[in-house]
Amino acid sequence: MTKTETKSRAGEDVSPAQELSAAITGFMSEFKDFSHGVNAKLQKQDDRMNKLDRKTMMNARPALAAAAAEDAPHQKAFAAYLRSGDDDALRGLDLEGKALSTAVAADGGYLVDPQTADRIQSTLSSTASIRAIANVVNVDATSFDVLVDHSELGAGWATEASAVAETDTPQIERISIPLHELSALPKASQRLLDDSAFDIEGWLAGRIADKFARSEANAFINGDGVDKPTGILTYPTVDDESWAWGSLGYVPSGAAGGITRADAIVDLVYALGAEYRANATFVMNSKTAGHVRKLKDNDGRFVWVDGLAVGEPARLMGYRVLISEDMPNIDTDTMGIAFGDFTAGYTVAERPDLRVLRDPFSAKPHVLFYATKRVGGAVSDFAAIKLLKFAVS
């Protein structure tokens, strides 16, 4: 547009510079309006996203809070029951376990809150017991059945056109592990229970765990199966050269009532099948361990090696060692050392629930707490465990 063609609203001529300035001013004004519009839309989107995020978080919280909310009333109600015998809150939670015993119809108790139960279970799992290396399963029934195929399933080679011969039928062994009642009976004075600073749950968990751990550990080794688990040392034992299913094979130490050479340990290790050795563990008591750690091989090297880090188990010929004080001492014909894959060889079956019944009458002025759980144990694979017998043959 030429100068003569440019007119103002009043009919005056407008210079190119003035025209450019007016155009820039108009553009900036329109751009500012556009920017404000974009920012307003973005702000609305941000507000919408923030609302969605808050809504999502609020919807997600109850899943976490629900678990805590479920446990907190139980823990609070259980603590009130332990201190004063007030079971109204527990009854409202429907946690009462009635008729736990068929002999005493009035016998019963209340489920221990999850926090206390976890503390007890953690202690049981960390103690020097067969439980630490066995296969542990939770069941809701009164027994647990283990199905074991201790035979070789038939197999063969065949060509594309040849007939396939029928394979042998596997031999399935059913091992039933009954659950037995394990109990503890700690007691405390009512004055101590009335002290609000006294950690009643922690105290009870410690007492119960200590009694359960000692009882279990002994039963898994020496239990006769009568109202208790069947221990590994109560099964029939035979020389490993003539071993058969249903008994545990043993290897003689070569000395009457003792062990004088590391060769016996080597024989024990290789008496166990290769499929079990990868996960195998030695089990013995402290006195036996003190004697075995002095043994040397034919090259003068100790066969026992202490753990290189705190908490790491010692190793005997490269295998872990579990110190269980319920194993017998070195003596004539005793089976003082066990070696095997206990995850395959021994199964501990238990009900996950733990109940406590408060008894303020039987031992006044003390209050008794009758804690019960159900647990069973038995050898589930007789080929997975071998024993060392302190004998010449």
Secondary structure, DSSP 8 states (H G I E B T S, - for coil): --GGG-B-TTS-B--HHHHHHHHHHHHHHHHHHHHHHHHHHHHHHHHHHHHHHHHHHHHHHHHHHHHHHHHHHHHHHHHHHHHH---HHHHHTT-EEE---SS-TT-EEEE--HHHHHHHHHHHHHSSSGGGTSEEEE-SSSEEEEEEE-S--------SSS---------EEEEEEE-EEEEE--EEEHHHHH-TTS-HHHHHHHHHHHHHHHHHHHHHHH-BSSSS-B-GGGS-EEEGGG--TTSEEEEE-SBTTB---THHHHHHHHHS-HHHHTT-EEEE-HHHHHHHTT-B-TTS-BSEE--SSTT---EETTEEEEE-TTS--S-TT-EEEEEE-HHHHEEEEE-S--EEEEESSTTTTEEEEEEEEEEEEEES-TTSEEEEESS--
